[in-house]
Amino acid sequence: CKRLNGLGMQPVVLGRASPGALSVRASRWTESAHRFLKRCADAGNVEACFILGM
């Protein structure tokens, strides 16, 4: 599990995360969700950049 979790946080994977994986409702917004979206945006994910820019 730790190895799979580590692979899931690689920039290549975060940069290609699907819009479904990035969807966060406003009522469920948390600091950890923000950090995840920030990592995706830093990896070049356009959807994450859009969500953070809203």
C-alpha positions in Angstrom: 0.0 0.0 0.0 2.8 2.5 0.8 4.4 1.9 -2.5 1.2 2.4 -4.4 0.5 5.5 -2.4 4.0 6.8 -3.2 3.5 6.1 -6.9 0.2 7.9 -6.8 1.8 11.1 -5.6 4.4 11.2 -8.5 4.1 14.4 -10.6 3.5 12.4 -13.8 0.4 10.8 -12.2 -0.8 14.0 -10.6 -0.4 15.8 -13.9 -2.8 13.4 -15.6 -5.4 13.0 -12.9 -8.9 12.9 -14.2 -11.5 15.6 -13.6 -13.5 13.1 -11.5 -10.6 12.6 -9.2 -10.2 16.4 -8.8 -13.9 17.3 -8.1 -14.4 18.7 -4.6 -17.7 20.1 -3.5 -17.6 23.5 -1.7 -19.2 22.0 1.4 -16.4 19.3 1.6 -13.5 21.6 1.0 -10.6 20.8 3.4 -7.0 21.7 3.7 -5.9 18.3 2.5 -8.1 18.6 -0.6 -6.5 22.0 -1.3 -3.0 20.5 -0.9 -3.9 17.7 -3.3 -5.2 20.1 -5.9 -2.1 22.3 -5.4 0.1 19.3 -6.1 -1.8 18.5 -9.2 -1.7 22.1 -10.4 2.1 22.2 -9.8 2.4 19.0 -11.8 0.8 20.8 -14.8 -2.8 19.6 -14.5 -5.0 22.2 -16.2 -8.2 21.1 -14.5 -6.6 21.6 -11.1 -5.4 25.0 -12.1 -9.0 25.9 -13.1 -10.5 24.6 -9.9 -8.0 26.5 -7.8 -8.5 29.7 -9.8 -12.3 29.7 -9.2 
